[in-house]
Amino acid sequence: MHRINHVLLSCCLFACALRAQSNLEVIAAYYGVDRNFVDVTASARSQAQSAGLGLVVGADSLGGDPFPGQIKTFRLYYKLGGVFQQGEWKDGESVTVGRPGTSRRDSGMRGGGGLDRPSRTPAPIMAVPSGLKVISAQYGAGARLSDVTALLSGRIAGDRLTVLVENNNLGGDPIRGADKVLNVAYEWNGQRYTASAKEGQTLRLPPDQVLAVTPALPTNGVCLYPAANYQGTPTCAALGQDPAQVSGTFGSLKLLGTVRQVELFESANFAGRSLRLTADLPDLSRATSGFFGSPVTWAPNPGAFRMSQ
């Protein structure tokens, strides 16, 4: 009897764990070409269930064709079992996220999810970036630079990199007699930064105060700064990667590149009241809306934002 109870308890725990892993929450979805995307979050949510999402990417399943005659991409941002993930599929590919029979490794992107239309091999799904990754690294002076990206990437240990900036450590002397510098662009927990060190110095990544390093700004996107007049280390997002959740208090906002409008939302997942801005705002505490210019008191603490060209 005791053995039977033990088996039943194990089965119940397994079933609960499986249900938790399959619990799907669609955060945001977009459909488009290159850097031009339309929001299809509502369409994706209407087809999703707690057990998963299955559809074939195309105008029929996503509410219309925003760019006729072009092969479009469907981008999905979601939580599966409480873990944030994202994926991309082209027109004609089958999306099967969180469906029964799919593994956690491929997150349901393989197969047709019960749909009978053929599919091509989609791009692998990616979890939120974490840890340390060297994007590019150059050592030298002026135009005489050596690419040491692979060399430094191979020296990362335990998500840490420590290197003495000298010729013997960096593959040789690219320009004799000159004062050389090591310049590195890297990612740390999904955020991009830059760092540099002169010959004879020791470079440590990430630094003890990672926010003291200047992050690389997106070419087209939006940056929120912690202080007024665009001061401090910004929180940025590139066009087409609208953050569904933002935390913190911000003092100013800047539009970059081809972005012509940003819509701030009071709550996460693009919910609650919204505020549209079409120009840089050096002081978010003075944001107003409406015909009479009513103050928007929540503007310095947005929960999410979307961009458009």
BELUR-V697617 format. One record per run of one state. SS is the DSSP state (H for helix, E for strand, C for the rest). FROM is the first residue (numbers start at 1). LEN is the number of residues. If there is no record, write none. Layout:
ss->SS from->FROM len->LEN
ss->SS from->FROM len->LEN
This chain:
ss->C from->1 len->1
ss->H from->2 len->21
ss->C from->23 len->1
ss->E from->24 len->10
ss->C from->34 len->2
ss->E from->36 len->4
ss->C from->40 len->1
ss->H from->41 len->7
ss->C from->48 len->1
ss->E from->49 len->1
ss->C from->50 len->2
ss->E from->52 len->5
ss->C from->57 len->16
ss->E from->73 len->8
ss->C from->81 len->2
ss->E from->83 len->8
ss->C from->91 len->3
ss->E from->94 len->4
ss->C from->98 len->28
ss->E from->126 len->2
ss->C from->128 len->4
ss->E from->132 len->10
ss->C from->142 len->2
ss->E from->144 len->4
ss->C from->148 len->1
ss->H from->149 len->5
ss->C from->154 len->3
ss->E from->157 len->1
ss->C from->158 len->2
ss->E from->160 len->5
ss->C from->165 len->2
ss->H from->167 len->3
ss->C from->170 len->11
ss->E from->181 len->8
ss->C from->189 len->2
ss->E from->191 len->8
ss->C from->199 len->3
ss->E from->202 len->4
ss->C from->206 len->4
ss->H from->210 len->3
ss->C from->213 len->8
ss->E from->221 len->5
ss->C from->226 len->1
ss->E from->227 len->1
ss->H from->228 len->3
ss->E from->231 len->1
ss->C from->232 len->3
ss->E from->235 len->4
ss->C from->239 len->13
ss->E from->252 len->5
ss->C from->257 len->4
ss->E from->261 len->7
ss->C from->268 len->3
ss->E from->271 len->7
ss->C from->278 len->3
ss->E from->281 len->1
ss->C from->282 len->2
ss->H from->284 len->3
ss->C from->287 len->1
ss->E from->288 len->2
ss->C from->290 len->4
ss->E from->294 len->2
ss->C from->296 len->3
ss->H from->299 len->3
ss->C from->302 len->2
ss->E from->304 len->5
ss->C from->309 len->1
